[in-house]
Amino acid sequence: MLGIFVLIDALGWEYLGQEDFLNDVLKYRAPLQTILGFSSGAIPTILTGAPPSVTGHWNLFYYDPDGSPFRWLRSMQFLPQSILDHRVTRKVMKELGRRVLGMGPLFECSVSPRFLPWFNYVEKKNIYGYRSIAGSQSIFDHLRKQRIPHKIYSYHDLNDAEIIDQSIRDVQSCTARFFFLYLSEMDMFLHMNCDDRSKVEQRLRWYGKALRGLYEAAKSVDPDASMTVISDHGMTPIRHHFDLVSKVEELNLQMPQDYLAVYDSTMARFWFFNESARRSVDDCLRRLSCGRFMSDEELRTLGVFFEDRRYGELIFVLNPGWLLTKSDFNGKGWMPKGMHGYDPQDSWSYGIYLSSHRPPVPVRTVADVYSCMRATAGIADA
């Protein structure tokens, strides 16, 4: 049987609402609980069925002072911040990372070059390729190993419209029986337009029409063909902003002498080099109402606990609808209308599972998609 899986980045369950989004075709529908954090953790879980604590893939930057490809930069700490954190310096570090240091073609110098020597970058390989997720084998590894004809499409090669057009041609002309499409553009669209219902409806109509064409092409080749549309997470409308960076800087601690921090859009991750710094940051953040620290027990339950604390000794997550005014991943002047990376139980964070065929297992989280893909592709158990 020919099977198609389409991953639409950030298309949340809440955005379907009363919309007729392929309701007549994709009759089996359910919300998916995502992974705490971002696509860098959720998508590897979709592709492997394993949580970040197994795959090793959670947030993009992690603490690795001995293995950092940028550790040679420590000898340049004498340079002033105006030089080390200059936009030209960041561009040079980005190109060095991509072309010389093996950080992958999508590496961005989000962390200040002054602190890069203490960090590594998890997504060095194209996760839609083979043997690209170190901690677990992906659906693509199994397809290749068992010689199941398949096609994979992502933004690495084509935009969303081109991916759908190419996949229609391939469905009609090639012998592949499993197709995986990653459509990335909805993520940025919802970041900027999630509060405009008419624009969202218009965008959904475009995707619906395009995917209907793909499904009809598949059915013309194989009347039993299936199509499943999923997402990695949703998109929560932003209602509040908070300058957490300035709040921590008011403590007059020094990086990297006292601590290190990475400020993701909706969370802050800290590592400490003395107990005084730990207590100061802990006391400061516990007084805030915009978010909370995640306990080790919660992190274990969510599959994002790392014994070596590579992703943070203390992890502070904003409440749904809050956004850091400044972060390592929000460009200057970029104020999105929506964001993800909140508590996975936030209803706006739920992804989607929409399928033409009944799923072979109960589908509740993004990890369950993996078993559905295996069954559709006919991958035999090892």
Secondary structure, DSSP 8 states (H G I E B T S, - for coil): --EEEEEETT--HHHHTT--SSTTT--EEEEEB--SS-HHHHHHHHHHS--HHHH--SSSEEE-TTT-TTGGGGGGTTS-HHHHTSHHHHHHHHHHHHHTS---TT----S-TTTGGGEEES--S-TTSSS--TTS--HHHHHHHTT--EEEE-TTT--HHHHHHHHHHHHHH----EEEEEE-HHHHHHHHHTT-HHHHHHHHHHHHHHHHHHHHHHHHH-TT-EEEEE-S---EE--EEE-HHHHHHTT---TTTTEEEEE-SSEEEEEESSHHHHHHHHHHHHT-SSEEE--HHHHHHTT---TT-TT-SEEEEE-TTEEESS-SSS-TT---SEE--S-TTSGGG-EEEEESS--SS---BGGGHHHHHHHHHT----
